[in-house]
Amino acid sequence: MMKSKISGISLIEVLITVLVMAVGMLGVAALQVKSLNTSQESYSKSQAVAVVEGLADLMRTEYEFIHSTETGNNVYSASGDNWCANPPAKCTAATCSNEEQSKTNIAEACEALVATGIPGPKMGAACIDVPTTDADNCSPGSMHIIYASWQPDVRKDTDGSSDLNGPKTRCHTEFDLDETSEDCVFIELIP
């Protein structure tokens, strides 16, 4: 009785190995694309937070003006919820009124947000008025909500949907942003 010695590998084993390697490489490629999308979204969020925090700091320095009865003291909340669509004019005079300086702060914040390069930037504020008997729509002690939003790049090839699947946040409800196409950050501030 003769024993035959089989050497080498069969074609089927080679094909199975190639198939396993191909599936693994496709998984790595999909992970890389998802990583790039996540990285871009993280960049957009960090840039928006930096701009919103900068504006909040400027609003804190205007404490006395915002809490005064001076004309224009509600300029932040009265300027609407999409400042960047039509930003107010900047004051270029040597001395600006408090209202003009507030409008300049809004215009510069919009410029900073647009300069970040995030897609479809929007910015705005609203005031949640404390219950008082005065006619002021944003009485002293009221809370301001400052937001920045953008249109994130959501790729259909990574999650099967072309819509943003993030959570609906307060800036979506307060400013009627579309939660399927806009992501946002916001700061609540009592200046």
PyMOL CGO cylinders between C-alpha atoms (Angstrom):
from pymol import cmd
from pymol.cgo import CYLINDER

trace = [
    CYLINDER, 0.00, 0.00, 0.00, 1.37, 3.27, -1.10, 0.3, 1, 1, 1, 1, 1, 1,
    CYLINDER, 1.37, 3.27, -1.10, 0.71, 6.50, 0.70, 0.3, 1, 1, 1, 1, 1, 1,
    CYLINDER, 0.71, 6.50, 0.70, 0.53, 9.54, -1.46, 0.3, 1, 1, 1, 1, 1, 1,
    CYLINDER, 0.53, 9.54, -1.46, 1.81, 12.72, -0.02, 0.3, 1, 1, 1, 1, 1, 1,
    CYLINDER, 1.81, 12.72, -0.02, -0.25, 15.81, -0.80, 0.3, 1, 1, 1, 1, 1, 1,
    CYLINDER, -0.25, 15.81, -0.80, 1.73, 19.00, -0.91, 0.3, 1, 1, 1, 1, 1, 1,
    CYLINDER, 1.73, 19.00, -0.91, 0.69, 22.60, -1.47, 0.3, 1, 1, 1, 1, 1, 1,
    CYLINDER, 0.69, 22.60, -1.47, -2.73, 24.13, -1.08, 0.3, 1, 1, 1, 1, 1, 1,
    CYLINDER, -2.73, 24.13, -1.08, -5.79, 23.78, -3.18, 0.3, 1, 1, 1, 1, 1, 1,
    CYLINDER, -5.79, 23.78, -3.18, -7.42, 26.48, -5.25, 0.3, 1, 1, 1, 1, 1, 1,
    CYLINDER, -7.42, 26.48, -5.25, -10.47, 26.51, -2.97, 0.3, 1, 1, 1, 1, 1, 1,
    CYLINDER, -10.47, 26.51, -2.97, -8.34, 27.41, 0.05, 0.3, 1, 1, 1, 1, 1, 1,
    CYLINDER, -8.34, 27.41, 0.05, -6.77, 30.27, -1.89, 0.3, 1, 1, 1, 1, 1, 1,
    CYLINDER, -6.77, 30.27, -1.89, -10.19, 31.62, -2.91, 0.3, 1, 1, 1, 1, 1, 1,
    CYLINDER, -10.19, 31.62, -2.91, -11.48, 31.45, 0.67, 0.3, 1, 1, 1, 1, 1, 1,
    CYLINDER, -11.48, 31.45, 0.67, -8.41, 33.33, 1.87, 0.3, 1, 1, 1, 1, 1, 1,
    CYLINDER, -8.41, 33.33, 1.87, -8.86, 36.02, -0.78, 0.3, 1, 1, 1, 1, 1, 1,
    CYLINDER, -8.86, 36.02, -0.78, -12.56, 36.35, 0.12, 0.3, 1, 1, 1, 1, 1, 1,
    CYLINDER, -12.56, 36.35, 0.12, -11.83, 36.75, 3.83, 0.3, 1, 1, 1, 1, 1, 1,
    CYLINDER, -11.83, 36.75, 3.83, -9.14, 39.35, 3.09, 0.3, 1, 1, 1, 1, 1, 1,
    CYLINDER, -9.14, 39.35, 3.09, -11.48, 41.28, 0.75, 0.3, 1, 1, 1, 1, 1, 1,
    CYLINDER, -11.48, 41.28, 0.75, -14.26, 41.43, 3.35, 0.3, 1, 1, 1, 1, 1, 1,
    CYLINDER, -14.26, 41.43, 3.35, -11.75, 42.61, 5.94, 0.3, 1, 1, 1, 1, 1, 1,
    CYLINDER, -11.75, 42.61, 5.94, -10.39, 45.32, 3.64, 0.3, 1, 1, 1, 1, 1, 1,
    CYLINDER, -10.39, 45.32, 3.64, -13.91, 46.56, 2.85, 0.3, 1, 1, 1, 1, 1, 1,
    CYLINDER, -13.91, 46.56, 2.85, -14.56, 46.86, 6.58, 0.3, 1, 1, 1, 1, 1, 1,
    CYLINDER, -14.56, 46.86, 6.58, -11.35, 48.86, 7.04, 0.3, 1, 1, 1, 1, 1, 1,
    CYLINDER, -11.35, 48.86, 7.04, -12.30, 51.17, 4.14, 0.3, 1, 1, 1, 1, 1, 1,
    CYLINDER, -12.30, 51.17, 4.14, -15.79, 51.80, 5.58, 0.3, 1, 1, 1, 1, 1, 1,
    CYLINDER, -15.79, 51.80, 5.58, -14.25, 52.50, 8.98, 0.3, 1, 1, 1, 1, 1, 1,
    CYLINDER, -14.25, 52.50, 8.98, -11.86, 55.00, 7.41, 0.3, 1, 1, 1, 1, 1, 1,
    CYLINDER, -11.86, 55.00, 7.41, -14.72, 56.88, 5.69, 0.3, 1, 1, 1, 1, 1, 1,
    CYLINDER, -14.72, 56.88, 5.69, -16.74, 56.95, 8.92, 0.3, 1, 1, 1, 1, 1, 1,
    CYLINDER, -16.74, 56.95, 8.92, -13.66, 58.21, 10.76, 0.3, 1, 1, 1, 1, 1, 1,
    CYLINDER, -13.66, 58.21, 10.76, -13.25, 61.06, 8.26, 0.3, 1, 1, 1, 1, 1, 1,
    CYLINDER, -13.25, 61.06, 8.26, -16.92, 62.05, 8.64, 0.3, 1, 1, 1, 1, 1, 1,
    CYLINDER, -16.92, 62.05, 8.64, -16.67, 61.97, 12.42, 0.3, 1, 1, 1, 1, 1, 1,
    CYLINDER, -16.67, 61.97, 12.42, -13.49, 64.03, 12.32, 0.3, 1, 1, 1, 1, 1, 1,
    CYLINDER, -13.49, 64.03, 12.32, -15.15, 66.69, 10.14, 0.3, 1, 1, 1, 1, 1, 1,
    CYLINDER, -15.15, 66.69, 10.14, -18.19, 66.83, 12.43, 0.3, 1, 1, 1, 1, 1, 1,
    CYLINDER, -18.19, 66.83, 12.43, -15.92, 67.17, 15.46, 0.3, 1, 1, 1, 1, 1, 1,
    CYLINDER, -15.92, 67.17, 15.46, -14.08, 70.05, 13.77, 0.3, 1, 1, 1, 1, 1, 1,
    CYLINDER, -14.08, 70.05, 13.77, -17.36, 71.82, 12.97, 0.3, 1, 1, 1, 1, 1, 1,
    CYLINDER, -17.36, 71.82, 12.97, -18.61, 71.41, 16.52, 0.3, 1, 1, 1, 1, 1, 1,
    CYLINDER, -18.61, 71.41, 16.52, -15.39, 72.66, 18.13, 0.3, 1, 1, 1, 1, 1, 1,
    CYLINDER, -15.39, 72.66, 18.13, -15.25, 75.71, 15.83, 0.3, 1, 1, 1, 1, 1, 1,
    CYLINDER, -15.25, 75.71, 15.83, -18.89, 76.58, 16.50, 0.3, 1, 1, 1, 1, 1, 1,
    CYLINDER, -18.89, 76.58, 16.50, -18.38, 76.24, 20.26, 0.3, 1, 1, 1, 1, 1, 1,
    CYLINDER, -18.38, 76.24, 20.26, -15.36, 78.55, 20.14, 0.3, 1, 1, 1, 1, 1, 1,
    CYLINDER, -15.36, 78.55, 20.14, -17.30, 81.25, 18.27, 0.3, 1, 1, 1, 1, 1, 1,
    CYLINDER, -17.30, 81.25, 18.27, -20.36, 80.98, 20.54, 0.3, 1, 1, 1, 1, 1, 1,
    CYLINDER, -20.36, 80.98, 20.54, -18.22, 81.10, 23.69, 0.3, 1, 1, 1, 1, 1, 1,
    CYLINDER, -18.22, 81.10, 23.69, -16.41, 84.17, 22.35, 0.3, 1, 1, 1, 1, 1, 1,
    CYLINDER, -16.41, 84.17, 22.35, -19.71, 85.96, 21.79, 0.3, 1, 1, 1, 1, 1, 1,
    CYLINDER, -19.71, 85.96, 21.79, -20.96, 84.91, 25.24, 0.3, 1, 1, 1, 1, 1, 1,
    CYLINDER, -20.96, 84.91, 25.24, -17.82, 86.46, 26.75, 0.3, 1, 1, 1, 1, 1, 1,
    CYLINDER, -17.82, 86.46, 26.75, -18.49, 89.71, 24.89, 0.3, 1, 1, 1, 1, 1, 1,
    CYLINDER, -18.49, 89.71, 24.89, -22.09, 89.70, 26.12, 0.3, 1, 1, 1, 1, 1, 1,
    CYLINDER, -22.09, 89.70, 26.12, -20.88, 89.28, 29.71, 0.3, 1, 1, 1, 1, 1, 1,
    CYLINDER, -20.88, 89.28, 29.71, -18.74, 92.41, 29.32, 0.3, 1, 1, 1, 1, 1, 1,
    CYLINDER, -18.74, 92.41, 29.32, -21.88, 94.31, 28.27, 0.3, 1, 1, 1, 1, 1, 1,
    CYLINDER, -21.88, 94.31, 28.27, -23.71, 93.41, 31.49, 0.3, 1, 1, 1, 1, 1, 1,
    CYLINDER, -23.71, 93.41, 31.49, -24.67, 96.98, 32.40, 0.3, 1, 1, 1, 1, 1, 1,
    CYLINDER, -24.67, 96.98, 32.40, -25.94, 97.77, 28.89, 0.3, 1, 1, 1, 1, 1, 1,
    CYLINDER, -25.94, 97.77, 28.89, -27.97, 94.56, 28.55, 0.3, 1, 1, 1, 1, 1, 1,
    CYLINDER, -27.97, 94.56, 28.55, -29.60, 95.17, 31.95, 0.3, 1, 1, 1, 1, 1, 1,
    CYLINDER, -29.60, 95.17, 31.95, -30.24, 98.84, 31.36, 0.3, 1, 1, 1, 1, 1, 1,
    CYLINDER, -30.24, 98.84, 31.36, -33.32, 100.49, 29.94, 0.3, 1, 1, 1, 1, 1, 1,
    CYLINDER, -33.32, 100.49, 29.94, -31.20, 102.09, 27.22, 0.3, 1, 1, 1, 1, 1, 1,
    CYLINDER, -31.20, 102.09, 27.22, -32.54, 101.84, 23.67, 0.3, 1, 1, 1, 1, 1, 1,
    CYLINDER, -32.54, 101.84, 23.67, -31.26, 98.73, 21.91, 0.3, 1, 1, 1, 1, 1, 1,
    CYLINDER, -31.26, 98.73, 21.91, -30.31, 96.79, 25.05, 0.3, 1, 1, 1, 1, 1, 1,
    CYLINDER, -30.31, 96.79, 25.05, -32.08, 93.72, 23.63, 0.3, 1, 1, 1, 1, 1, 1,
    CYLINDER, -32.08, 93.72, 23.63, -30.15, 93.81, 20.36, 0.3, 1, 1, 1, 1, 1, 1,
    CYLINDER, -30.15, 93.81, 20.36, -28.88, 90.24, 20.71, 0.3, 1, 1, 1, 1, 1, 1,
    CYLINDER, -28.88, 90.24, 20.71, -32.28, 88.60, 21.14, 0.3, 1, 1, 1, 1, 1, 1,
    CYLINDER, -32.28, 88.60, 21.14, -34.07, 91.12, 18.89, 0.3, 1, 1, 1, 1, 1, 1,
    CYLINDER, -34.07, 91.12, 18.89, -31.75, 90.53, 15.92, 0.3, 1, 1, 1, 1, 1, 1,
    CYLINDER, -31.75, 90.53, 15.92, -33.49, 87.32, 14.90, 0.3, 1, 1, 1, 1, 1, 1,
    CYLINDER, -33.49, 87.32, 14.90, -32.36, 83.76, 14.75, 0.3, 1, 1, 1, 1, 1, 1,
    CYLINDER, -32.36, 83.76, 14.75, -30.16, 83.79, 11.65, 0.3, 1, 1, 1, 1, 1, 1,
    CYLINDER, -30.16, 83.79, 11.65, -27.72, 86.64, 12.05, 0.3, 1, 1, 1, 1, 1, 1,
    CYLINDER, -27.72, 86.64, 12.05, -25.35, 85.42, 9.36, 0.3, 1, 1, 1, 1, 1, 1,
    CYLINDER, -25.35, 85.42, 9.36, -27.98, 85.64, 6.59, 0.3, 1, 1, 1, 1, 1, 1,
    CYLINDER, -27.98, 85.64, 6.59, -28.05, 89.42, 6.96, 0.3, 1, 1, 1, 1, 1, 1,
    CYLINDER, -28.05, 89.42, 6.96, -25.53, 90.56, 9.59, 0.3, 1, 1, 1, 1, 1, 1,
    CYLINDER, -25.53, 90.56, 9.59, -25.84, 94.08, 11.01, 0.3, 1, 1, 1, 1, 1, 1,
    CYLINDER, -25.84, 94.08, 11.01, -23.43, 96.79, 9.94, 0.3, 1, 1, 1, 1, 1, 1,
    CYLINDER, -23.43, 96.79, 9.94, -20.27, 97.23, 11.97, 0.3, 1, 1, 1, 1, 1, 1,
    CYLINDER, -20.27, 97.23, 11.97, -19.54, 100.47, 13.72, 0.3, 1, 1, 1, 1, 1, 1,
    CYLINDER, -19.54, 100.47, 13.72, -16.35, 101.98, 12.30, 0.3, 1, 1, 1, 1, 1, 1,
    CYLINDER, -16.35, 101.98, 12.30, -16.45, 105.26, 14.20, 0.3, 1, 1, 1, 1, 1, 1,
    CYLINDER, -16.45, 105.26, 14.20, -13.89, 106.11, 16.84, 0.3, 1, 1, 1, 1, 1, 1,
    CYLINDER, -13.89, 106.11, 16.84, -16.59, 105.82, 19.51, 0.3, 1, 1, 1, 1, 1, 1,
    CYLINDER, -16.59, 105.82, 19.51, -19.65, 103.63, 19.14, 0.3, 1, 1, 1, 1, 1, 1,
    CYLINDER, -19.65, 103.63, 19.14, -22.84, 103.56, 21.15, 0.3, 1, 1, 1, 1, 1, 1,
    CYLINDER, -22.84, 103.56, 21.15, -23.54, 100.44, 23.19, 0.3, 1, 1, 1, 1, 1, 1,
    CYLINDER, -23.54, 100.44, 23.19, -26.14, 99.31, 20.64, 0.3, 1, 1, 1, 1, 1, 1,
    CYLINDER, -26.14, 99.31, 20.64, -23.69, 99.83, 17.75, 0.3, 1, 1, 1, 1, 1, 1,
    CYLINDER, -23.69, 99.83, 17.75, -21.01, 97.87, 19.62, 0.3, 1, 1, 1, 1, 1, 1,
    CYLINDER, -21.01, 97.87, 19.62, -23.44, 95.01, 20.18, 0.3, 1, 1, 1, 1, 1, 1,
    CYLINDER, -23.44, 95.01, 20.18, -24.29, 94.95, 16.48, 0.3, 1, 1, 1, 1, 1, 1,
    CYLINDER, -24.29, 94.95, 16.48, -20.57, 94.99, 15.68, 0.3, 1, 1, 1, 1, 1, 1,
    CYLINDER, -20.57, 94.99, 15.68, -20.09, 92.00, 18.00, 0.3, 1, 1, 1, 1, 1, 1,
    CYLINDER, -20.09, 92.00, 18.00, -22.85, 90.13, 16.14, 0.3, 1, 1, 1, 1, 1, 1,
    CYLINDER, -22.85, 90.13, 16.14, -21.33, 90.94, 12.74, 0.3, 1, 1, 1, 1, 1, 1,
    CYLINDER, -21.33, 90.94, 12.74, -17.86, 89.87, 13.87, 0.3, 1, 1, 1, 1, 1, 1,
    CYLINDER, -17.86, 89.87, 13.87, -19.18, 86.64, 15.38, 0.3, 1, 1, 1, 1, 1, 1,
    CYLINDER, -19.18, 86.64, 15.38, -20.87, 85.82, 12.06, 0.3, 1, 1, 1, 1, 1, 1,
    CYLINDER, -20.87, 85.82, 12.06, -17.66, 86.59, 10.19, 0.3, 1, 1, 1, 1, 1, 1,
    CYLINDER, -17.66, 86.59, 10.19, -15.73, 84.30, 12.55, 0.3, 1, 1, 1, 1, 1, 1,
    CYLINDER, -15.73, 84.30, 12.55, -18.26, 81.49, 12.11, 0.3, 1, 1, 1, 1, 1, 1,
    CYLINDER, -18.26, 81.49, 12.11, -18.21, 81.77, 8.31, 0.3, 1, 1, 1, 1, 1, 1,
    CYLINDER, -18.21, 81.77, 8.31, -14.38, 81.94, 8.35, 0.3, 1, 1, 1, 1, 1, 1,
    CYLINDER, -14.38, 81.94, 8.35, -14.19, 78.54, 10.04, 0.3, 1, 1, 1, 1, 1, 1,
    CYLINDER, -14.19, 78.54, 10.04, -15.36, 76.96, 6.80, 0.3, 1, 1, 1, 1, 1, 1,
    CYLINDER, -15.36, 76.96, 6.80, -18.10, 74.88, 8.35, 0.3, 1, 1, 1, 1, 1, 1,
    CYLINDER, -18.10, 74.88, 8.35, -20.90, 74.23, 5.83, 0.3, 1, 1, 1, 1, 1, 1,
    CYLINDER, -20.90, 74.23, 5.83, -24.09, 76.30, 5.99, 0.3, 1, 1, 1, 1, 1, 1,
    CYLINDER, -24.09, 76.30, 5.99, -23.32, 78.31, 9.15, 0.3, 1, 1, 1, 1, 1, 1,
    CYLINDER, -23.32, 78.31, 9.15, -26.12, 80.03, 11.06, 0.3, 1, 1, 1, 1, 1, 1,
    CYLINDER, -26.12, 80.03, 11.06, -26.03, 81.89, 14.33, 0.3, 1, 1, 1, 1, 1, 1,
    CYLINDER, -26.03, 81.89, 14.33, -28.60, 83.62, 16.52, 0.3, 1, 1, 1, 1, 1, 1,
    CYLINDER, -28.60, 83.62, 16.52, -29.98, 84.21, 19.98, 0.3, 1, 1, 1, 1, 1, 1,
    CYLINDER, -29.98, 84.21, 19.98, -33.25, 84.25, 21.83, 0.3, 1, 1, 1, 1, 1, 1,
    CYLINDER, -33.25, 84.25, 21.83, -34.29, 85.46, 25.23, 0.3, 1, 1, 1, 1, 1, 1,
    CYLINDER, -34.29, 85.46, 25.23, -36.34, 83.51, 27.74, 0.3, 1, 1, 1, 1, 1, 1,
    CYLINDER, -36.34, 83.51, 27.74, -37.88, 86.40, 29.66, 0.3, 1, 1, 1, 1, 1, 1,
    CYLINDER, -37.88, 86.40, 29.66, -38.27, 86.11, 33.41, 0.3, 1, 1, 1, 1, 1, 1,
    CYLINDER, -38.27, 86.11, 33.41, -41.84, 86.70, 34.51, 0.3, 1, 1, 1, 1, 1, 1,
    CYLINDER, -41.84, 86.70, 34.51, -42.18, 90.40, 35.26, 0.3, 1, 1, 1, 1, 1, 1,
    CYLINDER, -42.18, 90.40, 35.26, -44.84, 93.03, 34.89, 0.3, 1, 1, 1, 1, 1, 1,
    CYLINDER, -44.84, 93.03, 34.89, -42.73, 95.28, 32.65, 0.3, 1, 1, 1, 1, 1, 1,
    CYLINDER, -42.73, 95.28, 32.65, -43.07, 95.57, 28.89, 0.3, 1, 1, 1, 1, 1, 1,
    CYLINDER, -43.07, 95.57, 28.89, -39.43, 94.58, 28.29, 0.3, 1, 1, 1, 1, 1, 1,
    CYLINDER, -39.43, 94.58, 28.29, -39.20, 91.38, 26.25, 0.3, 1, 1, 1, 1, 1, 1,
    CYLINDER, -39.20, 91.38, 26.25, -35.85, 90.55, 27.82, 0.3, 1, 1, 1, 1, 1, 1,
    CYLINDER, -35.85, 90.55, 27.82, -35.89, 91.86, 31.38, 0.3, 1, 1, 1, 1, 1, 1,
    CYLINDER, -35.89, 91.86, 31.38, -32.74, 91.88, 33.54, 0.3, 1, 1, 1, 1, 1, 1,
    CYLINDER, -32.74, 91.88, 33.54, -32.06, 88.36, 34.79, 0.3, 1, 1, 1, 1, 1, 1,
    CYLINDER, -32.06, 88.36, 34.79, -33.53, 86.73, 31.69, 0.3, 1, 1, 1, 1, 1, 1,
    CYLINDER, -33.53, 86.73, 31.69, -31.73, 83.84, 30.06, 0.3, 1, 1, 1, 1, 1, 1,
    CYLINDER, -31.73, 83.84, 30.06, -30.22, 84.23, 26.59, 0.3, 1, 1, 1, 1, 1, 1,
    CYLINDER, -30.22, 84.23, 26.59, -29.72, 81.21, 24.36, 0.3, 1, 1, 1, 1, 1, 1,
    CYLINDER, -29.72, 81.21, 24.36, -26.97, 81.70, 21.79, 0.3, 1, 1, 1, 1, 1, 1,
    CYLINDER, -26.97, 81.70, 21.79, -26.66, 79.08, 19.09, 0.3, 1, 1, 1, 1, 1, 1,
    CYLINDER, -26.66, 79.08, 19.09, -24.54, 78.23, 16.07, 0.3, 1, 1, 1, 1, 1, 1,
    CYLINDER, -24.54, 78.23, 16.07, -25.62, 75.64, 13.53, 0.3, 1, 1, 1, 1, 1, 1,
    CYLINDER, -25.62, 75.64, 13.53, -24.23, 74.05, 10.38, 0.3, 1, 1, 1, 1, 1, 1,
    CYLINDER, -24.23, 74.05, 10.38, -25.14, 71.44, 7.80, 0.3, 1, 1, 1, 1, 1, 1,
    CYLINDER, -25.14, 71.44, 7.80, -23.02, 68.38, 8.54, 0.3, 1, 1, 1, 1, 1, 1,
    CYLINDER, -23.02, 68.38, 8.54, -21.69, 66.22, 5.75, 0.3, 1, 1, 1, 1, 1, 1,
    CYLINDER, -21.69, 66.22, 5.75, -23.62, 62.98, 6.15, 0.3, 1, 1, 1, 1, 1, 1,
    CYLINDER, -23.62, 62.98, 6.15, -22.60, 60.38, 3.64, 0.3, 1, 1, 1, 1, 1, 1,
    CYLINDER, -22.60, 60.38, 3.64, -25.21, 57.83, 2.64, 0.3, 1, 1, 1, 1, 1, 1,
    CYLINDER, -25.21, 57.83, 2.64, -22.53, 55.21, 2.01, 0.3, 1, 1, 1, 1, 1, 1,
    CYLINDER, -22.53, 55.21, 2.01, -21.53, 55.07, 5.69, 0.3, 1, 1, 1, 1, 1, 1,
    CYLINDER, -21.53, 55.07, 5.69, -24.80, 54.73, 7.55, 0.3, 1, 1, 1, 1, 1, 1,
    CYLINDER, -24.80, 54.73, 7.55, -27.39, 54.02, 4.85, 0.3, 1, 1, 1, 1, 1, 1,
    CYLINDER, -27.39, 54.02, 4.85, -29.17, 57.34, 5.31, 0.3, 1, 1, 1, 1, 1, 1,
    CYLINDER, -29.17, 57.34, 5.31, -28.63, 60.75, 3.81, 0.3, 1, 1, 1, 1, 1, 1,
    CYLINDER, -28.63, 60.75, 3.81, -30.29, 62.41, 6.83, 0.3, 1, 1, 1, 1, 1, 1,
    CYLINDER, -30.29, 62.41, 6.83, -28.60, 63.51, 10.03, 0.3, 1, 1, 1, 1, 1, 1,
    CYLINDER, -28.60, 63.51, 10.03, -29.53, 61.05, 12.75, 0.3, 1, 1, 1, 1, 1, 1,
    CYLINDER, -29.53, 61.05, 12.75, -28.48, 63.17, 15.71, 0.3, 1, 1, 1, 1, 1, 1,
    CYLINDER, -28.48, 63.17, 15.71, -30.63, 64.07, 18.69, 0.3, 1, 1, 1, 1, 1, 1,
    CYLINDER, -30.63, 64.07, 18.69, -33.13, 66.93, 18.61, 0.3, 1, 1, 1, 1, 1, 1,
    CYLINDER, -33.13, 66.93, 18.61, -31.72, 69.60, 20.90, 0.3, 1, 1, 1, 1, 1, 1,
    CYLINDER, -31.72, 69.60, 20.90, -33.06, 72.77, 22.41, 0.3, 1, 1, 1, 1, 1, 1,
    CYLINDER, -33.06, 72.77, 22.41, -31.69, 74.88, 19.57, 0.3, 1, 1, 1, 1, 1, 1,
    CYLINDER, -31.69, 74.88, 19.57, -33.77, 72.78, 17.16, 0.3, 1, 1, 1, 1, 1, 1,
    CYLINDER, -33.77, 72.78, 17.16, -36.94, 73.55, 19.11, 0.3, 1, 1, 1, 1, 1, 1,
    CYLINDER, -36.94, 73.55, 19.11, -36.18, 77.19, 20.03, 0.3, 1, 1, 1, 1, 1, 1,
    CYLINDER, -36.18, 77.19, 20.03, -35.01, 78.22, 16.55, 0.3, 1, 1, 1, 1, 1, 1,
    CYLINDER, -35.01, 78.22, 16.55, -36.97, 75.82, 14.31, 0.3, 1, 1, 1, 1, 1, 1,
    CYLINDER, -36.97, 75.82, 14.31, -33.83, 74.22, 12.89, 0.3, 1, 1, 1, 1, 1, 1,
    CYLINDER, -33.83, 74.22, 12.89, -34.29, 71.05, 10.87, 0.3, 1, 1, 1, 1, 1, 1,
    CYLINDER, -34.29, 71.05, 10.87, -32.93, 68.15, 12.91, 0.3, 1, 1, 1, 1, 1, 1,
    CYLINDER, -32.93, 68.15, 12.91, -32.53, 66.04, 9.78, 0.3, 1, 1, 1, 1, 1, 1,
    CYLINDER, -32.53, 66.04, 9.78, -30.14, 68.47, 8.09, 0.3, 1, 1, 1, 1, 1, 1,
    CYLINDER, -30.14, 68.47, 8.09, -28.67, 70.81, 10.73, 0.3, 1, 1, 1, 1, 1, 1,
    CYLINDER, -28.67, 70.81, 10.73, -26.52, 70.17, 13.75, 0.3, 1, 1, 1, 1, 1, 1,
    CYLINDER, -26.52, 70.17, 13.75, -26.00, 72.82, 16.39, 0.3, 1, 1, 1, 1, 1, 1,
    CYLINDER, -26.00, 72.82, 16.39, -24.43, 73.91, 19.64, 0.3, 1, 1, 1, 1, 1, 1,
    CYLINDER, -24.43, 73.91, 19.64, -25.87, 76.41, 22.08, 0.3, 1, 1, 1, 1, 1, 1,
    CYLINDER, -25.87, 76.41, 22.08, -25.02, 78.20, 25.29, 0.3, 1, 1, 1, 1, 1, 1,
    CYLINDER, -25.02, 78.20, 25.29, -27.51, 79.34, 27.89, 0.3, 1, 1, 1, 1, 1, 1,
    CYLINDER, -27.51, 79.34, 27.89, -26.36, 82.60, 29.42, 0.3, 1, 1, 1, 1, 1, 1,
    CYLINDER, -26.36, 82.60, 29.42, -27.68, 85.01, 31.98, 0.3, 1, 1, 1, 1, 1, 1,
    CYLINDER, -27.68, 85.01, 31.98, -25.48, 88.03, 31.32, 0.3, 1, 1, 1, 1, 1, 1,
]
cmd.load_cgo(trace, "trace")
